[in-house]
Amino acid sequence: RKTIAEAMSLSVRTAAHVTTVAEVDMSQLVELRAEIGAKWKEEGINLTYVPFVIRAAVRGIEHFPVINSQIVDNTLVIKKYINFGVVVAIQEGLITPVIRRVETKGVKQISKELEEISLRARDRKLSLEDLRGGTITLSNPGVFGAVLATPIIYQPQSAILWMGRIAKMPVVRDEAIVIRSMMYLCLSYDHRAIDGSIAAQFLQHVRRVLEDPRQLLDR
């Protein structure tokens, strides 16, 4: 708890935190997961929504690379590789193992690595190398029913994505009220590195990709 407290306090003191939120219609992704989940389960893959969000974020970073940046010694460094830290809840608190070079991997490979590294985190079998080198982070408290939040950035990263719960809600489509599976996707970012307009455009790009999820199975 002391280590977590020190890291979070340092981030709040250091970064100019801002959070932007997007509403994402996850209905097609819910259907796609139901369609392919059983088949992937036979291959030993427990398919969640997290790998899709990671792949969608990679697409967004391709258009807005400053999202995948760090401020080091007053210099803005934009990383050419994407190492995604994924927050895992364990009994003592939260730990963030890193999946490396996700820009080179598809949903299936990310799913495999995510499950493997999450199990090792819960079994206390992570190495220091597993926790180092993240360039951006994803947190998914939506699995516990959380709706939205303003997450704290992991230093020296410039951004963290946060997934809320996916819930059926009434929304307006073509002048009619329909029921859709909706999710809030939050992005906290360091305003010293990322302007609000860039953050909003990045989130909207991620939203559009998630709302047409079959394109994420290309790789």
Sequence and secondary structure as in RCSB ss.txt:
>XXXX:A:sequence
RKTIAEAMSLSVRTAAHVTTVAEVDMSQLVELRAEIGAKWKEEGINLTYVPFVIRAAVRGIEHFPVINSQIVDNT
LVIKKYINFGVVVAIQEGLITPVIRRVETKGVKQISKELEEISLRARDRKLSLEDLRGGTITLSNPGVFGAVLAT
PIIYQPQSAILWMGRIAKMPVVRDEAIVIRSMMYLCLSYDHRAIDGSIAAQFLQHVRRVLEDPRQLLDR
>XXXX:A:secstr
 HHHHHHHHHHHHHS EEEEEEEEE HHHHHHHHHHHHHHHHTT    SHHHHHHHHHHHHHH GGGGEEEETTE
EEE SS  EEE EEETTEEE  EE  GGG  HHHHHHHHHHHHHHHHTT   GGGGS  SEEEE GGGGT     
    TTBSEEEEE   EEEEEEETTEEEEEEEEEEEEEEETTTS HHHHHHHHHHHHHHHTSGGGGG  
